[in-house]
Amino acid sequence: MGGSGKYYVFGGAIALALVCVLMFVLRPVGAQATAQAATGPGATFLGVASCGGTTCHGRSEGDGPVVRQDEIMLWQDPSTAAGAHSRAYAVLREPRSQEIARRLGIGEAHNAPMCLGCHATPAGERGQRFQITDGVGCESCHGPASGWLSSHYAVGGTHANNVSRGLIPLEDPRARAGVCLDCHFGSADEGQFVTHRIMAAGHPRISFELDLFTTLQQHHQEDEDYGERKGSVDSVRMWAIGQAMALERSLTLYASSRRGTEGAWPEFYFFDCHSCHRRISDEPNFRPTAVANPGRPIPVGMPPYNDENIIMLAAAARVVAPAMAQRFERDSRAFHQALGRDRQAAVNAAAALRESARALATAFAGAEMSRAQTFAIIDTITSEAISPRFTDYAGSVQAVMATDTLLSALVDGGQVSEAAANNIRVDINSAYRAVRDPNAYSPGDFRAGLGRAAAAIRRLR
């Protein structure tokens, strides 16, 4: 029962920012068919306590013969990002949350449906041991336990049998992404979408990358036994599919009149925050800080769609699915152009781009992610063909997380030594520092920092 050893190189400047986002953690309950079945009529949420026996997941030490069995203790860790889900409800009683609720006029945050959809487990049917104060509990990710709990602890039980009874197969990147994105991007359900109004009231900007956040929240070990029972999890594939599904979710919600508009306005959540939130001045010598973006063919002065996942997908497609890359990039340009015309044109273009993203997710699921391909994706993200698109903060943050994620996958797979990766920690941290403060973001400084990190990674080949 050995640990996975992931993320030797993660750390540095962005860690605190990610933890801050996770403090306002968003409840994941899946959009995939498996998750919908699990939460169907008659499904009951039994509560964290139903998993807490010392013969199950409630030990104080990770010394179980098959799994650690201290998973609840890790979930409750008060000092790390791993415990953020357990703190999600308590966050609603803090001064910042109370002030956000006051500005929105929704009453007390810890009672507001607008907040509870993601800061707790919004269970329809609740067992006697269910506690809303548990925050984002076990069943938020794994599905309501009434159907699968007895088979889960039965002697001779199998993972496949548990899944057939409603357990969500989180080892499947598409199932996992569907679960996480419900709150770490948003869904059509009540209380699972952070609007521009909510952010204007003080809620942090939503930022998410599937494989990195999985590691920050991980309570289990993906060891040899895990692979035998569920199959091995490929971090590079998890990253790529996560990017595709994040874009698919974004475009699906944007095309919805319920989520895509806010009164007379478009829902500005979908647009790049920092393209508008820049310094302005009436001084005659003032020069705007906006930089032209070749991937966004829209009129000057128009807010651009947040294309962080589009940029990452373009890089992955060029390496893993080159036959599909041209279609994807054509559809992404057409979508940006349509935003400059009218909403119906943009909705139609969003549908085409969404289909391209879905096709890429399918291609990634069946692709072999080799060492050479992983290095090539890093190169493509940081190459001149892609880097001119890093003109705004969100895309740059996604690029740093991707570079770190992919390098760590190489370390975890034994394809790059831990010592070699640690030797370029200073270069990775330089790129992190360039995106530590959105208000101090400089595209030139970011490209330089990422370029140094990329050059150092290339030398590891």
N, C-alpha and C positions, 0 to 999 in steps of 0.2 A: 504494500500500500504506500506508494511513493507519491510525492507532490508533483505537480506539473511543471513548476519552475518558471512560470510565465512572467513576463514583464520585469526582467532584470534591469532594463534600462529606463523604465518609467519612473518619473519623479520630476523634481525641478519645479520650474516656475508655474506651470499650469495646474499642478496637483491641487493647490488650494482653491483655485477657481472651479475645478471639477467637483471638489467636495462641497463647495458652496452651492453649486447647482443641485447636487444630490441631497443637500439639506432640505430643499424644497422638492423632494423626490416625488415622482409621478407614478401612480399605481399602474402596473402593467397587467391587463387581462386581455387575452388574445383576440385578435380579429380573424384568426385562421378558423377553418371549419371545426377543427378539434376543440378549440377553445369555446366556440359557440355551442357545440354539443355539450360541453362540460357545464356550462352555465344555463342550460335549458331548464324547462319546467321541472320542478321536483328536486333540482340540485340544491344541496344544503351545504353551507359553509360551517364547518365544525369548529374553527378557531385554532390558533397556534398551540393552545394547551393540548389539543388532541395529538400533537406530534411530539410532545415534550417528555415522554417517559425516558428513563435512563437506559432502557433497552432499545430505544428508538433514536431520537435526535437531541435528547436533553442532557447528555453527559457534560461534565465540567472539563474533561480532557478528551482530545481526539484520539482515542485508543481503541476504537471499534475494530473488529476483525475484517469487516468488508468495507464499510464507509466510516467516516470519522466519528459520527454520532455526537459531535459537539456543535452541530450546525446551528442550533438555536442560540448558543452562546456567541457564535460568530455574527449571527444576524443581529444580536443585541449589543454588539461591541460599541461602547459609547464614544470611542476616540477615533474611529476610522470610517472611511467611506463604506466599508462592509456593513456597518450598522445603520446606514442612512435610512433604509426602508423601515426599520423598527422605530426610528425617530420621527417618521413622517407626520403622524398625528400630533405629537407633542409640539412640533414646529408651529402648528396652527394657533397655539396659545402664546407664542412669543410676540414681543412688541411689534416687530416688523409685520407679521401676519395680521395682527389686530389693526394696524394702521392701514394695510391694504384693504381689509374688509370695511373699515370705516369710510375710506375714499370711494369704494364701490357701492356703499349703502346696502350691504347684504347681511347685516347683523353680525353675530359672532362667527369668526372664521371656523371654529371647531364644530359649528352646527350648520354651516352653509353647504348646500349641495354643490355649489360651484367649486368648492374646495375639496369636499369629501370624496368626490369621484376619483381623485388621484392621491390624496393624502391618507386614505384609509381603504379598506376593502369593502366596497359598496355591495354587500351581499343582500340578495332578496330574501332568501330563506336562511335563518341563522340558528345554529345549534346552541345548546345551553352553555357551552364553553367559549362561544364566540365573543370577543371583546373588540369593539371599534377602536379602543385605545391602543390596540396592538399595531395600528397603522397598516403598513403594507406587509401583510402576513404571508405565511407559506402558500396559502391557497390563492393569493393574488396572482402568483406566477404559475403555480402547479394546477390550479383549478379546484373547484369545491370538492372536498374530500369524501362526501357522503357516498359517492359511487365507487371509489377506488381504495379507501383507507383499509378496509378489511383484507382485500387481496394484496395490498402493499406490504403488510406485515405477515401474511400467511407463509408458512413453511412451503418452499417450493414454488412460491409465486414468481411470476415473470413480469418484466417491464412491458412486454407486448400486451399481456392481460390487463395490466393496470391502465395502459393507454386505451384499450378497448372499453374500459369502464369510466373514462373521462379524464384521466391524468393527461396533462398537456405534454407532448414530447419535446421538451425544450432542447434536446440534443439536435433537433432538426433546425437548421438556421432560419428557415422560413417561418416555422412555428414560433421560434424564440423572438424573431424580429416582430412578428405580428403582435405578440404579447407585450413586448417592451414599448413599441411605438404607440400603443393606445394612450400612454401618458407621456412618454419621452418625446413624442411629437404631438399627438392628439388623435382623437377619434370623434365619431359623430354622436357618441353617447353623452348623457348628462354629466357635467362636471369634468370632462376629459378634453378640454381644449383651452389653452391659455391664449386668450385674445389679446389684441393690442391694448385694449382698455385695461386688462388685468396687468399687463406689463407696465403700462403708464402709471398704474396705481402703486407699483413698486416690486412686482414679481420679477425674479431673475429671467434673463433671456434663456430660452430652452436650447440646450446643446446636447448632442447625443452621437455616440459611435458605438455600434453594437458590440464588437469584440472587446474594446477597451473598457466599456462600462460593465460588461459581463465579468471581466477580471476584477474590477474594483468591488463588485458585489458578490463575488463567488464564495459560496459556503461549503463547497464540496471539492473533491479531488477527481480530476480526470485522469486516473491512473489506469493500469492494465486491466483491472477488474471492471472499471467503468467502461472501457472499450469493449470488453467481452459482452457486457450486458446491453449496452446502448450504441456501441460504435464510437469510433474516435471522432473528435471534433477538430476540424481543420480551421485554425485561426484566420488564415488568409481568406478561405472561402467564407467564413463567418463575416469578416470585414466586408468583402465584396457584395455578398447577398444583402447585408445590412444596409449598404449604400443604396442598392437598387430598390429595396423595399421602403426605405425612408422617402425616396423620391416618389415612388408609387403612392404612398400614403399622402404625401404633401399635395400631389396633383389631384388625387381623388377628393380631398377635402376642399381644395381650391375651387374645383368645378361645382361643388355643392353650393346652392344659393344660401343655405342655412349657415355654412361656415365661411363661404367665400366673400360674403358681404357683411357690412356692419352699418345698418341704416342706409344713408345715401352713398356711403363710401365702400371701396373694396376693403376686405379685412387685411389690414396692414401687417398682421403677423407673418404673412407669407412672403413679405418683401424684405430686402436686406436692410436691417436696422441702421447700420452705420453709413449707408449711402445717403441717408437723410440727416442722421444725427451727427453732423459735422459742425465744426466751428464756423460761425458766420460773423461778418464784420461790415461796418459802413465806411471803414477807412479807405481812402482812394487808392492806396497801394496794396490793398489786400488781394491775395491770390487764392482762389478756391483750391482745396486740397484733393478734390476728386480726380481720379486717374481714369483715362479712357480704357474700356474693357472690350477686347475684340470678340469675346464670347457673348456679349449682350448688345445686339444691334437694335437699340431703342433710342428714341429722341433724347437729346440732352435735357437734363432736369427732371426726367421721369424716374420714379423709384423703380429699381430693378428687382425682379424676383430673386429670392435667396437661392443661389445656384451652387451652394457648397457641395451637395451630393451629386449634382450634374458634373461638376469638375472631376470629382473622384471617380465617378462612373466612366467618364470619357477616358481617363487614364487606364482603368482596369480593362475596359473593352478593347483598347488598342493592343493590349498584350494577350488577353485570354480569349477574346472573341473578335478578332480583327475584321471578320466578314460582316459583323453587325455594327462595328464602330461607326462606319460612315453614316448608316441610317440613324443611329442614335444622335450623332452630332448634327445631322441635318434637321432632325426633329427638335432638338434643343434650340437651335437657332431660329427655327420657324416659330417656336413658342415665344421666345423673347420678342420677335418681331410682331407677333399677334398682340402682345400686351400693349403695343403702341397704337393699335387700331381701336378695338372695342372689346367688351367682355365676351360676347358670343364667339368672336374669332379666337380669343385666348382660351376659352373653354374647349373649343374644338381642337385647337393645337395641343392643349394639355392632354386630351384623350389620346392623341397619337403618340405623344412623348411617354405617357404612362404605359402604353402597350410596348414601347421599346424598352422601358425599364423592366417590365415583367419578363420580356424575352431574355434580357440579360441575366436576370435572377435565375431563370431556368438554365441558361447556358453555364453560369457559374456553379450551379448545384451539381452539374455533371462533369465539370472540368477538373483536370489534374493540376493542382497548384504546386508547381515544382520550385526548387530553389532558384533556378534561372528566371522563372516567371516572376517570382517575388522581387528579386533584384530589378527586373525590368519594369515592374509597376512603380517601384520607388523612383527609378530613373525617369519614367514617364510623368509622374506627378511633379517632379522637380525640374523637368527639362524646359527648354525655351519654348517648346510647343504648347506647354500648359501654363508655365509660371506667369506669363503676362495677364492671365485671368485672375491672379491673386491681387486684386485691387481693393478688396474690402475685408474686413476683419473675420467674418464668419467662415469664408472659404479658406482663409489662412489658418485658422484654428483647426479646421478639419484636415488640412494638409499636414500639420504638425502631428496630430493624433494618428493619422494614417502612417506617416513615416515611422513613428515610434511603434505602432501596432505591428507593422510588417517586419521591422527589424527584430522585434521581440519574438515574432513567430519563427524567424530563422534561428534565433537562439534556442527557443523551446524545442524546435525540431532537431537540434544537434547539428545544424548546418552552418552555424557561426558560433564560435566559442563565447562563453560569458565574458572572459577576460578581454577578448577583442572588442566586444560590444561596449564594455565599460570604458575602454580606452577612448571612445569617441563621445563619452557622456557630455563633455564640455561643449561639443558641437550641437548635440541635441538640445541641451539646456539653452544654448544661444538662440535657437529657433523658438523655444518655449518663451524665453524672455521677450521676444519680439511680439508675442501675442498675449502677454500678461495683462496689459491694461488697454482696453479698447479705446480709451480716450487718447492714448499716446501712440496708437498704431500708425506705423509708417510702412507703406508698401515696399519701398526701397530697402529699408532695414530688414524687413521680414524676408524678402527674396535673398538678401545677402546671407542671413543666418541660416535659412533653409538650404541655400546653395552649399555652404560650408559643411553642413551635416550630410548632404547628399554626396559630396565629394569624398568625405570620410567613409561613408557606407560603401561607395563604389570600390574603395581600396580593399574592402573585406572580401571581395570576390576572389 
